[in-house]
Amino acid sequence: MKYLLILLALMPLAMGGGEPRDEVRALIEANDRSISSQIVDFIESKKQQMPCGFPGLGIPPLAPLKASHKDIHINAGSIQAHGEVNNFRMDGLDDFDIVQFKLSTLISKLTFEFNWNHVYLNTDYVMATSLDNFKVTRSGLAKFALKNLRVWGDAKYAMGIFGGTLKLKTFNMYMSVGEVKSEIGGLSKYGIINKKLNEVVEEWVYLAINDNTDNMSDLTNGYLVPLVNNLIGDMTLSDLLGLIGGGGGGGGDEGEKEVCVPPTDA
């Protein structure tokens, strides 16, 4: 992409001394805003596609995300759980706002913030749990919701000196939630106890997310960074922007994009 080449040519001037510094820096920042806007448009287009999924990637519709049946097997040492969920449905994965998305090429850094307003699910479940010699089986209708789920962070990248190959160096992601709502039926045959157990679930999930915000970056750096670098391979920043922009001036022609028409049973 030609503006990327211009950007790279201007960087030494922006970082050095002399009169052009502020003017060149302003040009680079303008290009950063242009790239950021292009990526935001790409994300928004994918949000609109979520009700239809991404068949070319083998990804089913995500808004809502549905599964007629799923077996569950959990083995965590002394705790084991086996069961199934049926008629699973999760709504709200596409109900998010892009609060901030900023690319800073001078320092090779990306800053982002997203907010999911209301993600909620409901499903029928059957679960048999055993702890040492104690076994219990529960079943019923489960409803669960997260409100104001905020995800933010930053990523730093590097480009090869010669080939310009893009590599992700760090990816720090943090998360917080405003409210957790749990309505899991069948935890107890007594309504008041069932309600109290749901309150325990709500508090546990709330604290598990909000009290471990700083620890999440350890997971993203440990697992996500290698995964992303493996996916992008030998791609350059120009290649990546070209994919995001549907060719990005590289001469490609995708033709007219199909409009997502959600399934009638969504």
Residue, then its C-alpha position, 0 to 999 in steps of 0.5 A: m500500500k502506497y501510503l504505508l511506504i510513504l509512512l515508512a519513509l517519513m518516520p526517520l524525519a519524524m524521529g529526528g531533529g530539525e524543522p520538519r519534525d512536527e509537520v511530519r509527525a502530524l502526517i504520520e498521525a493522520n495516516d495512523r487515524s486513516i489505518s485505525s478507521q479502516i480497521v474499525d470499518f473492517i470490525e464493524s463489517k464483521k459484526q454485521q456478518m455475525p448473524c450469518g456466520f463465516p461459512g468460508l472459515g467453517i464458523p456457524p452463525l454467532a448472533p445468536l450462537k446455537a447448539s442443539h446438543k453438546d456433551i460436557h466432560i470436566n476432569a479437574g483432579s478430585i472434581q469430575a463432572h459429566g453431562e450435556v446441554n441441549n437447546f443452547r442459545m447465546d445472544g449478544l455477541d454482536d452487541f458491542d461498541i468499539v470504544q477506542f481503537k488507535l494505531s500508533t506506528l511511531i511506537s508500533k503499538l495498538t490500543f483498543e477497548f470494546n464493550w459488550n452491553h448484554v451477553y446472555l444465554n439459556t440452555d437445558y442441562v443435565m450434570a452429574t458431579s462427583l467430589d471424592n465419594f460425594k455424587v450429585t446430579r442436577s438438571g433444569l433450565a439455566k439462564f446466565a447473563l453478563k452486562n457491560l462486559r468491558v475488554w481493553g488492552d494494547a498490543k505491540y508489534a515489530m516489523g523485520i528490517f528487510g522483508g517487513t515481516l510482521k510479528l506480534k511482540t506482546f498482547n495485554m488484554y484486560m476484562s471487567v464486568g458490570e453485572v452478572k445474573s444467574e438463574i440456574g434451575g434445578l440446583s436445589k428442590y427448595g426455591i429459596i436455596n436455589k436462589k441463594l446458590n445462584e447468588v453465590v454463582e453471581e458473586w463468584v463469576y463477578l469476582a473471578i473476572n474483576d479481581n483477576t483483571d491484571n492476570m489476564s495479560d499473562l494468559t494472552n501473552g502466553y497463548l495468544v501471541p504464539l497463536v497469532n504469529n503462527l497465523i500471520g506467518d510471513m505476512t507484512l503489515s501491508d499484506l494484513l491491511g490489504l486483507i482487511g481492506g479487501g485489497g487495500g489498493g493492491g489491485g484486487d477486486e472482490g466484487e460486490k459483497e453479499v448482504c448478510v440475511p440472518p436465518t429465519d429461525a434466529 
